[in-house]
Amino acid sequence: MDDGTAAPATMIGASRALLRAISAGRGELLDRCGPLLRVDGCWCCDQLAIGRLVRAGLVEPPSGAAPEPARLTPAGRASLSAA
């Protein structure tokens, strides 16, 4: 089973779509007992996916409960360019 944290070539499409949205500056991230992502003003319903991307080191973890722009890590940017 692919949980979205695999190598870029095998990463599931939904995880790549989240990374693309964050890369385009369309995401906001906050921490409420785990990372929560809002894209284009709408909450991402797959809260587990964004948690996996943060734990995999592809998305910078949120610094607090206030919404902040979501940002990719260097590894996240590399995974998008490799996909």
RAGICOR-V598943 format. One record per run of one state. SS is the DSSP state (2 for helix, 1 for strand, 0 for the rest). FROM is the first residue (numbers start at 1). LEN is the number of residues. If there is no record, write none. Layout:
# RAGICOR-V598943
<<SS:FROM:LEN> <SS:FROM:LEN>>
This chain:
# RAGICOR-V598943
<<0:1:7> <2:8:3> <0:11:2> <2:13:11> <0:24:3> <1:27:5> <0:32:3> <1:35:5> <0:40:2> <1:42:2> <0:44:3> <2:47:9> <0:56:3> <1:59:1> <0:60:8> <1:68:2> <0:70:2> <1:72:1> <0:73:1> <2:74:9> <0:83:1>>
